[in-house]
Amino acid sequence: MLAYQIVAGFSDIKSELRKQFHQNKNLGDLQLWFSFEQDAFYAHDYQDHPKCMTLAIYNRTEKTWQVTFGGGTYGKRLIQHAINNYDVSDLTDKFHYLYRSHGYITFR
């Protein structure tokens, strides 16, 4: 994926998380954290960890993914890229790396 698509994808994920939880945080102030638990890939609000949304669900029997993210196109593409190119065991580490390298993170 191109860098601008990755950046836009993380912005889509932030926007959708903010929308689902009716948050008024600026996108630059909303930090993300990712986890994979019980065959689901989640995005969390780093400062309010229980607020999370499912990005994709893994079917271990069929070894297939279903993207459940309902936000923007670049967000879906980013998630699809990750689940197609990274092993399940590496997914969160790779996504954290992409977020640190391409996500908008303010340093204070």
C-alpha positions as CSV (number, residue, x, y, z in Angstrom):
1,M,0.0,0.0,0.0
2,L,1.1,3.6,-0.6
3,A,1.9,5.7,2.4
4,Y,-1.1,8.1,1.9
5,Q,-3.5,5.1,1.8
6,I,-2.1,3.8,5.1
7,V,-2.4,7.3,6.7
8,A,-6.0,7.7,5.3
9,G,-6.8,4.2,6.5
10,F,-5.9,5.0,10.1
11,S,-7.8,8.2,9.9
12,D,-10.9,6.2,8.8
13,I,-10.4,3.8,11.7
14,K,-10.2,6.8,14.1
15,S,-13.2,8.5,12.6
16,E,-15.3,5.3,12.9
17,L,-14.2,4.7,16.5
18,R,-15.0,8.3,17.4
19,K,-18.4,8.0,15.7
20,Q,-19.3,4.7,17.4
21,F,-18.6,6.1,20.9
22,H,-19.9,9.7,20.2
23,Q,-16.5,11.2,21.1
24,N,-15.6,14.8,20.4
25,K,-11.8,14.2,20.5
26,N,-9.8,15.6,17.6
27,L,-8.4,12.8,15.4
28,G,-4.9,14.0,16.3
29,D,-5.7,13.4,20.0
30,L,-7.2,10.0,19.5
31,Q,-4.6,7.3,19.8
32,L,-5.2,3.8,18.7
33,W,-4.2,0.4,20.1
34,F,-4.8,-2.9,18.4
35,S,-5.5,-6.4,19.8
36,F,-6.4,-9.9,18.6
37,E,-8.5,-11.9,21.1
38,Q,-10.9,-14.7,20.6
39,D,-10.5,-14.7,16.8
40,A,-11.4,-11.0,16.5
41,F,-9.1,-8.1,15.5
42,Y,-9.9,-4.9,17.5
43,A,-9.0,-1.2,17.5
44,H,-9.1,0.5,20.9
45,D,-9.0,4.0,22.1
46,Y,-5.6,4.0,23.9
47,Q,-6.7,6.4,26.6
48,D,-10.0,4.7,27.1
49,H,-9.1,1.0,26.4
50,P,-12.6,-0.6,26.9
51,K,-13.8,1.5,24.0
52,C,-13.1,-0.7,21.1
53,M,-14.5,-1.9,17.8
54,T,-14.1,-5.1,15.8
55,L,-12.2,-4.6,12.6
56,A,-12.2,-8.3,11.4
57,I,-13.1,-11.8,12.5
58,Y,-11.0,-14.8,11.8
59,N,-12.6,-18.2,11.1
60,R,-10.0,-20.8,12.2
61,T,-11.7,-23.7,10.6
62,E,-11.8,-22.2,7.1
63,K,-8.7,-20.0,7.7
64,T,-10.6,-17.0,6.3
65,W,-11.3,-13.5,7.5
66,Q,-14.4,-11.4,7.4
67,V,-13.9,-7.6,7.6
68,T,-16.5,-6.1,9.9
69,F,-15.2,-2.5,9.8
70,G,-18.0,-0.3,8.6
71,G,-16.0,2.9,8.0
72,G,-14.2,4.5,5.1
73,T,-12.7,2.8,2.0
74,Y,-9.1,3.3,3.0
75,G,-9.7,1.8,6.4
76,K,-11.2,-1.3,4.8
77,R,-8.3,-1.5,2.4
78,L,-5.8,-1.2,5.2
79,I,-7.4,-3.9,7.2
80,Q,-7.7,-6.2,4.1
81,H,-4.1,-5.6,3.3
82,A,-3.0,-6.6,6.9
83,I,-5.1,-9.7,7.1
84,N,-4.0,-10.9,3.7
85,N,-0.3,-10.2,4.2
86,Y,0.4,-10.9,7.8
87,D,0.1,-14.1,9.8
88,V,-2.5,-14.1,12.6
89,S,0.3,-14.4,15.2
90,D,2.0,-11.3,13.8
91,L,-1.1,-9.2,13.0
92,T,-1.1,-6.9,16.0
93,D,2.6,-6.3,16.0
94,K,2.6,-5.5,12.2
95,F,-0.4,-3.2,12.6
96,H,1.2,-1.4,15.6
97,Y,4.3,-0.9,13.4
98,L,2.2,0.6,10.6
99,Y,0.5,2.8,13.0
100,R,3.7,4.1,14.6
101,S,5.3,4.7,11.1
102,H,2.2,6.1,9.3
103,G,-0.5,7.0,11.8
104,Y,-0.8,10.5,13.1
105,I,0.7,10.5,16.5
106,T,1.4,13.7,18.4
107,F,4.4,13.8,20.7
108,R,4.0,16.0,23.8
